[in-house]
Amino acid sequence: MEKVFKIFAINPGSTSTKVAIYENEKLIDETAVSHAGHDSAYGGDVREQVEAKKRDIEAYLAEHGYKVSDFDALAVRGGSRGKWKAGACKVTKKLSDDCFGNGKAVHPSSMGPIIGYDWSEQYGIPAYNYDVVHVFELWDKSVLSGVKDVDRTVGCHTLNTKAVARLEAKKLGKTYEECKFVIIHMGGGIEVSLHYNGRIVDGFCRDEGAMSPVSSGYVKTEYGVKLGLEKNMSPVDVRNYLGNRCGFISHLGTTDCQEVEKMIADGDKYAELVYNTMAYQIGKNIGAMAAAANGQVDAIIFTGGIANSKMLIDNISQYCSWIAPVVVYPGSYEMEALGMGILRVLRGEEAVNDYSEVITED
């Protein structure tokens, strides 16, 4: 009889923590545990936030007839900054300490490994993270910029994009390592990445590529300089403005793609121009990644929240459907990716990375 592994997946956020219970491939339950009354705030006391989150999560488990000690492994999202290998890494005290930093959390997901390590020590079960944000697999030629000692980076929602890549590879009767995909993660930001034989080798971050509902995409350097000088903004302020207060917000005063589509349906020609321009820019980014793959692309995959928009997918597809089949995995597959990644580890199908081998410097 096949051994049944019980896995508890934990994905901390600022106001809630997504959790999921798996017994092998079977999803038993998935929900977002609310942290009302003690929401995380950047710079807040990490230990207080962690303890509050743990109490909320344990209460959820009790309601469903589980205890933390019932599980064979914990699968947590999050990791320290630095250059990581893809796949699983066992959560250690060093990793937990690095996420804890000076006691002021940089991002709520930093608490995942801290929670995992606490419970691992308390209950004697292993905790692992999987495909952390800072996975680094770029080609050397993708890293070098035109400025010496200033390297390019590519952020692309690693956990979710690798998850949908594995799902599509399975549909094609291949492994992820045998496929070449251009993947577009579409949420508040838009990120286009090239997954080439099991590695994320190049891509466009939100500051290099297309505009999005919240970000400017690529703009001329002198605009950022001018913005800082005229508005007396620091470099960090300029970065945050371009990354979080532009795109649809700048042009149309909203971040809601559905609202923009309603504007278009109501005859707003400027909204239509902005919307079409975003689709056009995404299409150009996809073409660039296809060129980087020498045109050998198995599929173009759309994922993320606004991948639910057929209108937007159809608009972008006119620029790229000639390259490869267009497929859509709307929403997020992060919890499934966490659970199934660690299931493969428990079954001995995937090796576990040693955190001491992870490059922990930016």
C-alpha positions as CSV (number, residue, x, y, z in Angstrom):
1,M,0.0,0.0,0.0
2,E,1.3,3.5,-0.9
3,K,2.5,5.5,2.1
4,V,0.4,8.5,2.8
5,F,2.4,11.6,3.5
6,K,0.6,14.5,5.3
7,I,2.0,17.9,4.4
8,F,1.0,21.3,5.7
9,A,1.7,24.2,3.4
10,I,2.1,27.7,4.8
11,N,2.3,31.0,2.8
12,P,2.3,34.0,5.1
13,G,0.9,37.4,4.0
14,S,0.4,40.7,5.7
15,T,-3.3,40.3,6.8
16,S,-3.7,36.6,6.4
17,T,-1.7,33.4,5.9
18,K,-2.7,30.9,3.1
19,V,-2.6,27.4,4.3
20,A,-3.3,24.0,2.8
21,I,-3.4,20.4,4.0
22,Y,-2.4,17.7,1.7
23,E,-2.4,13.9,2.0
24,N,-0.2,12.9,-0.9
25,E,-1.7,14.6,-4.0
26,K,-5.1,15.0,-2.4
27,L,-6.0,18.5,-1.2
28,I,-7.8,18.1,2.1
29,D,-8.5,21.8,2.8
30,E,-7.1,25.2,1.7
31,T,-8.0,28.6,3.1
32,A,-6.6,32.0,4.2
33,V,-6.3,32.3,7.9
34,S,-7.1,35.8,9.0
35,H,-4.8,37.8,11.3
36,A,-7.3,40.5,12.1
37,G,-6.1,42.7,14.9
38,H,-2.4,42.0,14.5
39,D,-1.7,42.5,10.8
40,S,1.9,42.5,9.7
41,A,3.6,45.8,9.0
42,Y,7.0,46.3,7.4
43,G,9.3,47.1,10.3
44,G,7.0,45.6,12.9
45,D,8.3,43.3,15.6
46,V,8.8,39.9,13.9
47,R,8.6,37.7,17.0
48,E,5.3,39.2,18.0
49,Q,3.9,38.8,14.5
50,V,5.2,35.2,14.3
51,E,3.7,34.2,17.6
52,A,0.3,35.7,16.7
53,K,0.3,34.0,13.3
54,K,1.2,30.6,14.9
55,R,-1.7,30.9,17.3
56,D,-4.2,31.7,14.5
57,I,-2.9,28.8,12.4
58,E,-3.0,26.3,15.2
59,A,-6.6,27.4,16.0
60,Y,-7.5,26.7,12.3
61,L,-5.9,23.2,12.5
62,A,-7.8,22.4,15.7
63,E,-11.0,23.4,14.1
64,H,-10.2,20.8,11.3
65,G,-9.1,18.1,13.7
66,Y,-5.4,18.4,13.2
67,K,-2.3,19.3,15.2
68,V,1.0,20.5,13.8
69,S,2.6,17.2,15.1
70,D,0.2,15.2,12.8
71,F,2.2,16.2,9.7
72,D,5.2,14.5,8.1
73,A,6.5,17.8,6.8
74,L,5.9,21.5,6.7
75,A,6.2,23.3,3.3
76,V,6.7,27.0,3.9
77,R,7.0,29.9,1.5
78,G,9.8,32.4,1.9
79,G,13.5,32.7,2.3
80,S,16.3,35.1,2.9
81,R,17.6,37.5,0.3
82,G,20.5,36.3,-2.0
83,K,20.9,33.9,-4.9
84,W,19.2,30.6,-4.4
85,K,19.1,27.3,-6.2
86,A,15.7,26.2,-7.3
87,G,13.8,23.4,-5.5
88,A,13.6,22.5,-1.9
89,C,15.8,23.6,1.0
90,K,15.5,22.4,4.5
91,V,14.7,25.2,7.0
92,T,17.6,25.5,9.5
93,K,18.3,27.8,12.4
94,K,20.7,29.8,10.2
95,L,17.9,30.3,7.6
96,S,15.4,31.3,10.3
97,D,17.9,33.7,11.8
98,D,18.6,35.2,8.4
99,C,14.9,35.8,7.7
100,F,14.6,37.3,11.2
101,G,17.4,39.7,10.5
102,N,17.4,42.6,12.9
103,G,13.9,41.8,14.1
104,K,12.3,44.0,11.5
105,A,10.6,42.0,8.8
106,V,11.2,43.1,5.2
107,H,8.3,41.1,3.8
108,P,5.6,39.0,5.5
109,S,6.8,35.9,3.6
110,S,10.1,36.1,5.6
111,M,8.1,34.7,8.5
112,G,7.4,31.4,6.7
113,P,10.8,29.9,7.5
114,I,10.7,31.3,11.0
115,I,7.4,29.6,11.7
116,G,8.6,26.5,10.0
117,Y,11.8,26.3,12.1
118,D,9.9,27.0,15.4
119,W,7.5,24.1,14.8
120,S,10.2,21.8,13.4
121,E,12.1,22.2,16.7
122,Q,9.0,21.9,18.8
123,Y,7.4,18.9,17.1
124,G,10.4,17.1,15.6
125,I,9.2,17.3,12.0
126,P,11.1,18.7,9.0
127,A,10.3,22.1,7.4
128,Y,11.2,23.0,3.9
129,N,10.8,25.9,1.6
130,Y,10.5,25.6,-2.2
131,D,11.3,27.7,-5.2
132,V,11.9,30.9,-3.2
133,V,11.5,34.4,-4.7
134,H,15.3,34.8,-5.1
135,V,16.0,31.7,-7.2
136,F,19.0,32.6,-9.5
137,E,19.4,30.5,-12.7
138,L,20.2,33.2,-15.3
139,W,22.5,32.7,-18.2
140,D,25.7,34.7,-17.7
141,K,24.8,36.7,-20.8
142,S,21.5,37.5,-19.2
143,V,23.2,38.9,-16.1
144,L,25.7,41.4,-17.5
145,S,24.4,45.0,-18.0
146,G,26.0,47.9,-19.8
147,V,27.4,49.2,-16.5
148,K,30.3,47.3,-15.0
149,D,29.4,45.7,-11.6
150,V,25.7,46.5,-12.0
151,D,24.0,43.1,-12.8
152,R,20.6,42.5,-14.1
153,T,18.1,40.5,-12.0
154,V,14.8,38.8,-13.1
155,G,11.9,38.5,-10.7
156,C,9.0,36.4,-12.0
157,H,7.0,34.8,-9.1
158,T,9.3,31.8,-9.2
159,L,7.0,29.4,-7.2
160,N,3.9,30.0,-9.4
161,T,5.6,30.2,-12.8
162,K,7.6,27.0,-12.2
163,A,4.4,25.3,-11.0
164,V,2.4,26.1,-14.2
165,A,5.5,25.2,-16.3
166,R,5.5,21.7,-14.7
167,L,1.7,21.3,-15.2
168,E,2.0,22.3,-18.9
169,A,5.0,20.0,-19.4
170,K,3.0,17.1,-18.0
171,K,0.2,17.9,-20.5
172,L,2.8,17.7,-23.3
173,G,4.1,14.4,-22.1
174,K,7.4,15.9,-21.1
175,T,9.3,16.9,-18.0
176,Y,9.9,20.5,-17.1
177,E,13.6,20.0,-17.9
178,E,12.7,19.0,-21.5
179,C,10.6,22.1,-22.2
180,K,11.1,25.7,-23.3
181,F,8.3,28.1,-22.1
182,V,7.7,31.9,-22.2
183,I,5.7,32.6,-19.1
184,I,3.8,35.8,-18.3
185,H,2.8,36.4,-14.7
186,M,0.1,39.1,-14.7
187,G,-1.0,40.7,-11.5
188,G,-0.3,44.2,-10.2
189,G,3.0,43.9,-11.9
190,I,3.7,42.2,-15.3
191,E,6.7,39.8,-15.5
192,V,7.8,37.8,-18.6
193,S,10.3,35.0,-18.1
194,L,12.0,32.4,-20.2
195,H,12.0,28.9,-18.7
196,Y,14.6,26.9,-20.7
197,N,15.2,23.2,-19.9
198,G,14.2,23.6,-16.3
199,R,15.8,26.9,-15.6
200,I,14.6,30.5,-15.6
201,V,17.4,31.9,-17.8
202,D,16.1,35.4,-18.7
203,G,13.1,37.7,-18.4
204,F,11.7,41.2,-17.9
205,C,11.0,42.5,-14.4
206,R,8.4,45.2,-13.9
207,D,11.1,48.0,-14.2
208,E,12.4,46.7,-17.6
209,G,9.3,45.4,-19.5
210,A,5.7,46.3,-20.0
211,M,3.6,48.7,-18.0
212,S,1.1,47.1,-15.7
213,P,-1.9,48.1,-13.6
214,V,0.5,49.6,-11.0
215,S,4.0,50.0,-12.5
216,S,5.5,52.1,-15.3
217,G,7.5,49.4,-17.0
218,Y,10.5,50.7,-18.9
219,V,10.9,54.5,-18.9
220,K,13.9,56.6,-19.9
221,T,16.6,57.0,-17.2
222,E,16.4,60.8,-17.5
223,Y,12.7,60.7,-16.4
224,G,13.6,59.0,-13.1
225,V,16.4,61.6,-12.6
226,K,14.0,64.5,-13.4
227,L,11.4,63.1,-11.1
228,G,13.8,62.9,-8.2
229,L,15.1,66.4,-8.8
230,E,11.8,68.2,-9.4
231,K,9.8,66.4,-6.7
232,N,12.7,66.2,-4.2
233,M,12.3,62.4,-4.1
234,S,15.0,60.0,-2.9
235,P,16.1,57.1,-5.2
236,V,14.0,54.7,-3.1
237,D,11.0,57.1,-3.5
238,V,11.4,57.2,-7.3
239,R,11.7,53.4,-7.5
240,N,8.5,53.0,-5.4
241,Y,6.6,55.5,-7.4
242,L,7.5,53.9,-10.8
243,G,6.9,50.5,-9.4
244,N,3.7,51.0,-7.5
245,R,2.0,54.3,-8.6
246,C,2.1,54.2,-12.4
247,G,0.6,52.2,-15.2
248,F,-3.2,52.1,-15.1
249,I,-3.0,54.2,-11.9
250,S,-1.1,57.0,-13.6
251,H,-3.3,57.0,-16.8
252,L,-6.7,56.0,-15.5
253,G,-6.7,56.2,-11.7
254,T,-7.4,52.6,-11.1
255,T,-5.6,49.3,-10.7
256,D,-8.7,47.2,-11.7
257,C,-8.4,45.6,-15.1
258,Q,-12.1,44.8,-15.1
259,E,-12.9,48.5,-14.5
260,V,-10.7,49.5,-17.4
261,E,-12.4,47.0,-19.6
262,K,-15.8,48.5,-18.6
263,M,-14.4,52.0,-19.5
264,I,-13.6,50.6,-22.9
265,A,-17.0,49.1,-23.3
266,D,-18.5,52.5,-22.4
267,G,-16.6,54.1,-25.2
268,D,-13.6,55.6,-23.4
269,K,-11.0,55.8,-26.2
270,Y,-8.1,56.8,-23.9
271,A,-8.7,53.8,-21.7
272,E,-8.7,51.7,-24.8
273,L,-5.4,53.2,-25.9
274,V,-3.7,52.5,-22.5
275,Y,-5.1,49.0,-22.4
276,N,-4.0,48.2,-26.0
277,T,-0.6,49.7,-25.3
278,M,0.0,47.4,-22.3
279,A,-1.0,44.4,-24.4
280,Y,1.3,45.5,-27.2
281,Q,4.3,46.0,-24.8
282,I,3.7,42.5,-23.3
283,G,3.6,41.0,-26.8
284,K,7.0,42.7,-27.5
285,N,8.5,41.2,-24.4
286,I,7.2,37.7,-25.3
287,G,8.8,38.1,-28.7
288,A,12.1,39.1,-27.2
289,M,12.1,35.9,-25.0
290,A,11.2,33.8,-28.0
291,A,14.2,35.2,-29.8
292,A,16.4,34.4,-26.8
293,A,15.2,30.8,-27.2
294,N,16.1,30.8,-30.9
295,G,12.4,30.5,-31.6
296,Q,12.2,27.1,-29.9
297,V,9.2,27.6,-27.6
298,D,6.9,24.8,-26.6
299,A,4.2,27.1,-25.3
300,I,3.4,30.6,-24.2
301,I,1.9,30.4,-20.7
302,F,-0.2,33.1,-19.0
303,T,-0.8,33.0,-15.3
304,G,-1.7,35.3,-12.4
305,G,-4.8,37.2,-11.4
306,I,-5.5,39.1,-14.5
307,A,-4.9,36.1,-16.7
308,N,-8.6,35.5,-16.0
309,S,-9.3,38.3,-18.6
310,K,-10.1,36.7,-22.0
311,M,-10.2,40.2,-23.5
312,L,-6.6,40.8,-22.4
313,I,-5.3,37.4,-23.4
314,D,-6.9,37.7,-26.8
315,N,-5.3,41.1,-27.3
316,I,-1.8,40.0,-26.4
317,S,-2.2,36.8,-28.4
318,Q,-2.5,38.6,-31.7
319,Y,1.2,39.6,-31.3
320,C,2.6,36.2,-30.2
321,S,0.3,33.2,-31.0
322,W,2.3,32.6,-34.2
323,I,5.3,31.8,-32.0
324,A,3.8,28.9,-30.1
325,P,0.5,27.7,-28.6
326,V,-1.0,30.1,-26.0
327,V,-2.2,28.4,-22.8
328,V,-3.7,30.0,-19.7
329,Y,-3.4,29.0,-16.0
330,P,-5.3,31.9,-14.3
331,G,-4.7,32.7,-10.7
332,S,-2.1,31.2,-8.4
333,Y,-0.8,27.7,-8.0
334,E,1.6,28.5,-5.2
335,M,0.0,26.3,-2.5
336,E,-0.1,23.3,-4.8
337,A,3.5,24.0,-5.8
338,L,4.6,24.0,-2.2
339,G,2.7,20.9,-1.3
340,M,3.7,18.8,-4.3
341,G,7.3,20.0,-4.3
342,I,7.7,18.7,-0.7
343,L,5.8,15.5,-1.5
344,R,8.4,14.8,-4.2
345,V,11.1,15.3,-1.5
346,L,9.4,12.9,0.9
347,R,9.2,10.3,-1.8
348,G,12.8,10.6,-2.7
349,E,12.1,12.0,-6.1
350,E,13.9,15.3,-5.5
351,A,17.0,16.2,-3.7
352,V,17.1,18.8,-0.9
353,N,19.4,21.8,-1.2
354,D,21.7,22.6,1.7
355,Y,21.2,26.2,2.9
356,S,24.9,26.5,3.5
357,E,25.4,26.1,-0.2
358,V,23.0,28.9,-1.1
359,I,24.7,32.2,-2.0
360,T,23.4,34.5,0.7
361,E,24.9,37.7,-0.7
362,D,23.0,40.0,-3.1
